[in-house]
Amino acid sequence: MELNLEPMPITSQRQDLAWKHCQVFKNGSRAQIKCLYCSKMFKGGGIHRFKEHLAGRKGQGPICGHVPQHVRQLMQQSLDRILGKQKNRPQKMTHQQKLHGEVTNVSTPPLTLIDIFVNECDANTGFKSVGILDLFDPSSDLLTNQEEGTSNINADGRNRLSSKYYSSNANDADIIDSMALASHKVDNPVHMAIGRFLYDIGADLNAGNSVYFQPMIDAITSGGPGVVAPSCHDLQGWMLKDSLKEVKNDIDECKALWGRTGCSLLVDHWNSENGKILINFLVYSPQGIIFLKSVDEIHTMYSADDLYELLKQVVEEVGVGCVLQVITHSEENYIVAGKRLMDTFPSLYWAPCAVHCIDSILEDFSKLVWINEIIKQARCITRFVYNNSVVLNMMRRFTFGHEIVQQGVTRSAANFMTLKQMAHLKLNLQAMVTSEEWMHCPYSKKPGGLTMLDIVSNRSFWSSCILIIRLINPLLSVMRIVSSKKRPAMGYIYAGLYRAKETIKRELVKREEYVVYWNVIDHWWKQQWQSPLHAAGFFLNPKCFYSIEGDMHNEIMSRMFDCIERLVPDIEVQDKIVKEITLYKNAVGDLGRKMAIRARDTLLPVEWWSAYGGGCPNLARLAVRILNQTCSSVGCRWNQIPFKRMHDTKNRLERRRLNDLVFLQYNLHLKQIKEQISTDPISSDSRSSLEDWVMENEVGSEDHGSSDWISLDQLHANTMLLGPGDDAEICGAGFDDFDIFNGLKEVKEENV
């Protein structure tokens, strides 16, 4: 019954806040309301009855059991205001209510305009607009939220953009809620007190995202009236000491497991504002990342001998028997120091950071003329949008709170992730620039607005954008894997680079075309190829291993044997492992159980070996140690840690105290790392990787007098449109293209 209903736009006359939380359908001459939270259909009773439904007040309809608490409170306050006024007294519309009406009026893009672009793109470019979804994982939110068995285009040619597609997702509902709350703030003295404190000390306002923020508030309120704040001496004294003790106890628990799981020593350096070069040492293990120390060694950076001595010292501090690899940058002095380290410690490997490798590949791709031109055009759109509050608000309404610009681990990654997001939002952007609101917007007549209209309406731009996504998407998946702090990457990076080359070959077909991209990948990957751990990770990942038909490529087997000889000093154990490899190949015993076969696709490689590797105990122990490792030396955002203060102070006691403070703060940050971070693209915290997308070339080149930040709708930036995807799919069936393996082999031979 519901599928036959026709969605209706919510006009500007419907200014009640409750309209933000429902979808309106036309049923003959009557309108029906659908709750966004519980999907209850109201065939009558009007918006007041629906508001009672959200507020949880008994009336003529049921109570919603899924509405967020803050929305329920908002509806209750609205009903209280209505009851407190005389029924016949005319009510003046406030400025905030007018703003709600404006937001509501464009909450759904004009459907007929979208149809025009769908038909034009299908007929003239060969790319189906709705077919963009096919480029990404089947588990993507964009696919799973569509109504099963239906099309976005109905019988009369209209694009339905169903309520389920946009509104049943909890993230979208939260966006709508936050839009309503942002426009109707209730004075909160507690929040204002917290804000004044943070403003006074110049704190990073992302402090509100800390996992310790709400527990602090709860602890204060539980103390009741008269709670005395800690003094400066308390914060610098016993409180710091006790917090350090807690963190060190957690670290000791992790260290106790390093002997079994192994660990990776991560070396990350960066240049401070005053020209100093700071080297940070961290340890990665399945239990998490631990910050060890920060060293101010500007002279060490230019001396391979000094750098070797420093690395050797830290390896000995961590434990030679625990460290499987030392990951650093790939500068020449690191390469020399790393090779000396391997000579000194025959039980570990040196490897360059895989994130920097993938970033270099993406950067070289972005320099190709045709790709660079598309990136420039896309930046014309984002710079115009993110520098004008009116346009930015409009864009966020048409994209339902989704940002165009996407944060990435690096600048290059952010470039391609933003192109990918822009392709997802293609129809939304096209609907925006052809809407009546855009036509009446003064910014649409400015040079930036005209340029945006021209680019968004350009079929060639979108065709090129989609092709770039097809070529780059596997590399973005690899980047997401190797930069993960929660999931070991060693079992995936080799397969990921294979998939990247395979995809490029499949898309471009002609060798003279795809070899250009292959050469870029091989040029940077040859450094990674020197580490046998990556090939061993591929060999020990059951999903990859058992997907190969025929014999394993000789280079992979050779690298696996290298790891056995280096990481297992006992000769007798080495021989046992080689025999157990035969059992692994033939899936003997528990390895061949139906459960184990199914689990190849569902369990992480380490979990699979722990569960089913009992028949191969020696190989299983080695597999667990290798597969538990990372491939990246990138820690958390160093700009949030007061390294500069620690290294600049001349007082020995103050330096030690600041050293403890840095140790504590960095490890607390690492402990609460999140894989998906919702970031405001125009905040200073995003500048490092996004400034090319949100900063104008010529500041003040246009009149931005009315584009003040206060007029921005305070939305929670929604970065989940693309979906996390199943990165393990890069290990799917099919590793039989020996051109890819031989290409890597040829690069290795050229490097010898």
QUIZITA-V730563 format. One record per residue. N is the residue number from 1. SS is DSSP state (A for helix, B for strand, O for the rest). OMEGA is omega in whole degrees, 0 to 359 (NA if undefined). Layout:
BEGIN
N_SS_OMEGA, N_SS_OMEGA
END
This chain:
BEGIN
1_O_185, 2_A_182, 3_A_180, 4_A_180, 5_O_182, 6_B_179, 7_B_179, 8_B_175, 9_O_177, 10_O_187, 11_O_182, 12_O_179, 13_O_180, 14_O_190, 15_O_180, 16_O_181, 17_A_184, 18_A_180, 19_A_180, 20_A_190, 21_A_180, 22_B_174, 23_B_183, 24_B_179, 25_B_178, 26_B_177, 27_B_186, 28_O_179, 29_O_184, 30_B_177, 31_B_177, 32_B_183, 33_B_177, 34_B_179, 35_B_181, 36_O_187, 37_O_182, 38_O_178, 39_O_176, 40_O_178, 41_B_177, 42_B_182, 43_O_179, 44_O_177, 45_O_175, 46_A_185, 47_A_180, 48_A_178, 49_A_179, 50_A_179, 51_A_175, 52_A_177, 53_A_180, 54_A_183, 55_A_180, 56_O_180, 57_O_182, 58_O_178, 59_O_180, 60_O_182, 61_O_180, 62_O_179, 63_O_179, 64_O_181, 65_O_184, 66_O_183, 67_O_176, 68_O_186, 69_A_183, 70_A_177, 71_A_178, 72_A_179, 73_A_179, 74_A_179, 75_A_178, 76_A_178, 77_A_179, 78_A_178, 79_A_179, 80_A_180, 81_A_180, 82_A_181, 83_A_182, 84_O_181, 85_O_177, 86_O_186, 87_O_185, 88_O_183, 89_O_179, 90_O_182, 91_O_177, 92_O_179, 93_O_180, 94_O_178, 95_A_181, 96_A_177, 97_A_176, 98_A_179, 99_A_176, 100_A_180, 101_A_179, 102_A_179, 103_A_183, 104_A_187, 105_A_182, 106_O_181, 107_O_176, 108_O_181, 109_O_177, 110_O_188, 111_A_184, 112_A_179, 113_A_178, 114_A_180, 115_A_181, 116_A_182, 117_A_177, 118_A_182, 119_A_181, 120_A_182, 121_A_181, 122_A_187, 123_A_191, 124_A_184, 125_O_184, 126_O_177, 127_O_175, 128_O_182, 129_O_179, 130_A_179, 131_A_176, 132_A_181, 133_A_183, 134_A_181, 135_A_190, 136_O_187, 137_O_178, 138_O_180, 139_O_182, 140_O_179, 141_A_184, 142_A_180, 143_A_185, 144_A_182, 145_O_178, 146_O_178, 147_O_185, 148_O_175, 149_O_180, 150_O_178, 151_O_176, 152_O_180, 153_B_183, 154_O_190, 155_O_184, 156_O_174, 157_O_181, 158_O_175, 159_B_189, 160_O_184, 161_O_190, 162_O_179, 163_A_180, 164_A_182, 165_A_186, 166_A_194, 167_A_182, 168_O_177, 169_O_184, 170_A_180, 171_A_180, 172_A_178, 173_A_179, 174_A_178, 175_A_180, 176_A_178, 177_A_183, 178_A_176, 179_A_181, 180_A_182, 181_A_181, 182_A_182, 183_A_183, 184_O_181, 185_O_175, 186_O_181, 187_O_180, 188_O_183, 189_A_179, 190_A_179, 191_A_179, 192_A_179, 193_A_177, 194_A_180, 195_A_180, 196_A_179, 197_A_181, 198_A_178, 199_A_184, 200_A_183, 201_A_180, 202_O_183, 203_O_171, 204_O_185, 205_A_171, 206_A_176, 207_A_179, 208_A_179, 209_A_182, 210_O_178, 211_A_181, 212_A_185, 213_A_181, 214_A_175, 215_A_176, 216_A_179, 217_A_180, 218_A_181, 219_A_180, 220_A_182, 221_A_180, 222_A_179, 223_O_179, 224_O_180, 225_O_174, 226_O_177, 227_O_182, 228_O_180, 229_O_177, 230_O_179, 231_O_177, 232_A_179, 233_A_177, 234_A_182, 235_A_181, 236_A_186, 237_O_189, 238_A_180, 239_A_177, 240_A_180, 241_A_181, 242_A_178, 243_A_177, 244_A_180, 245_A_179, 246_A_182, 247_A_181, 248_A_176, 249_A_176, 250_A_180, 251_A_179, 252_A_178, 253_A_177, 254_A_182, 255_A_182, 256_A_182, 257_A_183, 258_A_180, 259_A_181, 260_A_185, 261_A_187, 262_O_179, 263_B_179, 264_B_175, 265_B_182, 266_B_181, 267_B_183, 268_B_178, 269_B_179, 270_B_181, 271_B_177, 272_O_183, 273_O_181, 274_O_175, 275_O_179, 276_O_175, 277_B_182, 278_B_179, 279_B_179, 280_B_178, 281_B_178, 282_B_178, 283_B_177, 284_B_173, 285_B_179, 286_O_180, 287_O_179, 288_B_179, 289_B_181, 290_B_175, 291_B_180, 292_B_183, 293_B_177, 294_B_184, 295_B_176, 296_B_187, 297_O_182, 298_O_180, 299_O_179, 300_A_183, 301_A_183, 302_A_180, 303_O_180, 304_A_179, 305_A_179, 306_A_179, 307_A_177, 308_A_181, 309_A_179, 310_A_179, 311_A_180, 312_A_180, 313_A_182, 314_A_177, 315_A_179, 316_A_177, 317_A_181, 318_A_183, 319_O_185, 320_O_181, 321_O_182, 322_O_188, 323_B_176, 324_B_182, 325_B_173, 326_B_183, 327_B_181, 328_B_169, 329_O_186, 330_O_175, 331_O_186, 332_A_181, 333_A_176, 334_A_179, 335_A_180, 336_A_180, 337_A_181, 338_A_179, 339_A_176, 340_A_179, 341_A_179, 342_A_177, 343_A_181, 344_A_181, 345_O_184, 346_O_181, 347_O_178, 348_O_178, 349_B_166, 350_B_179, 351_B_174, 352_B_183, 353_O_182, 354_A_178, 355_A_179, 356_A_177, 357_A_180, 358_A_179, 359_A_179, 360_A_177, 361_A_180, 362_A_180, 363_A_178, 364_A_175, 365_A_183, 366_A_179, 367_A_175, 368_O_193, 369_A_187, 370_A_178, 371_A_179, 372_A_180, 373_A_179, 374_A_178, 375_A_179, 376_A_179, 377_A_179, 378_A_179, 379_A_176, 380_A_179, 381_A_186, 382_A_179, 383_A_178, 384_A_182, 385_A_188, 386_O_175, 387_O_178, 388_O_186, 389_A_180, 390_A_181, 391_A_180, 392_A_177, 393_A_180, 394_A_180, 395_A_182, 396_A_178, 397_A_181, 398_A_178, 399_O_178, 400_O_174, 401_O_180, 402_B_178, 403_O_174, 404_O_184, 405_O_182, 406_O_177, 407_O_177, 408_O_178, 409_O_179, 410_O_177, 411_A_183, 412_A_178, 413_A_178, 414_A_178, 415_A_185, 416_A_175, 417_A_178, 418_A_175, 419_A_180, 420_A_179, 421_A_180, 422_A_178, 423_A_177, 424_A_185, 425_O_184, 426_A_183, 427_A_179, 428_A_181, 429_A_178, 430_A_177, 431_A_181, 432_A_186, 433_A_175, 434_O_181, 435_O_176, 436_A_180, 437_A_178, 438_A_181, 439_A_182, 440_A_181, 441_O_181, 442_A_182, 443_A_179, 444_A_181, 445_A_180, 446_O_182, 447_A_179, 448_A_179, 449_A_178, 450_A_177, 451_A_180, 452_A_178, 453_A_182, 454_A_182, 455_A_182, 456_A_180, 457_O_185, 458_O_181, 459_A_180, 460_A_178, 461_A_183, 462_A_178, 463_A_179, 464_A_180, 465_A_181, 466_A_178, 467_A_177, 468_A_180, 469_A_180, 470_A_181, 471_A_190, 472_A_189, 473_A_177, 474_A_178, 475_A_176, 476_A_177, 477_A_178, 478_A_179, 479_A_180, 480_A_181, 481_A_187, 482_A_179, 483_O_181, 484_O_177, 485_O_186, 486_O_189, 487_O_180, 488_O_187, 489_O_190, 490_O_182, 491_O_188, 492_O_191, 493_A_181, 494_A_178, 495_A_180, 496_A_178, 497_A_175, 498_A_181, 499_A_180, 500_A_180, 501_A_179, 502_A_180, 503_A_180, 504_A_179, 505_A_181, 506_A_183, 507_A_187, 508_A_172, 509_O_185, 510_O_184, 511_A_182, 512_A_178, 513_A_184, 514_A_181, 515_A_177, 516_A_181, 517_A_177, 518_A_181, 519_A_178, 520_A_180, 521_A_182, 522_A_180, 523_A_182, 524_A_183, 525_A_182, 526_A_177, 527_A_178, 528_A_182, 529_A_180, 530_O_180, 531_O_179, 532_A_182, 533_A_182, 534_A_177, 535_A_178, 536_A_177, 537_A_176, 538_A_181, 539_A_185, 540_A_175, 541_O_187, 542_A_181, 543_A_177, 544_A_187, 545_A_185, 546_O_177, 547_O_181, 548_O_176, 549_O_183, 550_O_184, 551_O_174, 552_O_180, 553_O_187, 554_A_181, 555_A_181, 556_A_178, 557_A_181, 558_A_179, 559_A_178, 560_A_178, 561_A_176, 562_A_181, 563_A_180, 564_A_182, 565_A_185, 566_A_186, 567_A_180, 568_O_185, 569_O_182, 570_O_184, 571_A_181, 572_A_178, 573_A_177, 574_A_181, 575_A_178, 576_A_180, 577_A_180, 578_A_177, 579_A_181, 580_A_176, 581_A_177, 582_A_177, 583_A_179, 584_A_180, 585_A_184, 586_A_180, 587_O_183, 588_O_175, 589_A_182, 590_A_180, 591_A_182, 592_A_177, 593_O_178, 594_A_177, 595_A_181, 596_A_179, 597_A_177, 598_A_185, 599_A_176, 600_A_182, 601_A_188, 602_A_181, 603_O_170, 604_O_183, 605_A_179, 606_A_180, 607_A_180, 608_A_180, 609_A_179, 610_A_183, 611_A_190, 612_A_184, 613_A_182, 614_A_179, 615_A_178, 616_A_190, 617_A_182, 618_A_177, 619_A_180, 620_A_179, 621_A_178, 622_A_180, 623_A_180, 624_A_181, 625_A_182, 626_A_186, 627_A_179, 628_O_186, 629_O_176, 630_O_177, 631_O_188, 632_O_176, 633_O_183, 634_O_177, 635_O_177, 636_O_186, 637_O_185, 638_A_183, 639_A_178, 640_A_183, 641_O_185, 642_O_179, 643_A_186, 644_A_180, 645_A_183, 646_A_184, 647_A_183, 648_A_184, 649_O_182, 650_O_180, 651_O_186, 652_A_182, 653_A_179, 654_A_179, 655_A_179, 656_A_179, 657_A_179, 658_A_176, 659_A_177, 660_A_180, 661_A_178, 662_A_178, 663_A_180, 664_A_185, 665_A_181, 666_A_181, 667_A_175, 668_A_177, 669_A_181, 670_A_182, 671_A_184, 672_O_179, 673_O_176, 674_O_180, 675_O_180, 676_O_181, 677_O_178, 678_O_187, 679_O_175, 680_O_185, 681_O_184, 682_O_178, 683_O_180, 684_A_180, 685_A_182, 686_A_190, 687_A_188, 688_A_183, 689_A_186, 690_A_187, 691_A_178, 692_A_184, 693_A_185, 694_A_181, 695_O_181, 696_O_177, 697_O_181, 698_O_180, 699_O_178, 700_O_181, 701_O_177, 702_O_180, 703_O_181, 704_O_183, 705_O_182, 706_O_185, 707_O_180, 708_O_185, 709_A_182, 710_A_183, 711_A_179, 712_O_171, 713_O_182, 714_O_181, 715_O_170, 716_O_182, 717_O_183, 718_B_182, 719_O_186, 720_O_182, 721_O_182, 722_O_182, 723_O_181, 724_O_179, 725_O_177, 726_O_184, 727_A_179, 728_A_180, 729_A_176, 730_A_179, 731_A_183, 732_O_187, 733_O_172, 734_O_171, 735_O_188, 736_O_179, 737_O_184, 738_A_173, 739_A_180, 740_A_179, 741_A_182, 742_A_176, 743_A_178, 744_A_180, 745_A_180, 746_A_178, 747_A_180, 748_A_182, 749_A_178, 750_A_184, 751_A_183, 752_O_NA
END
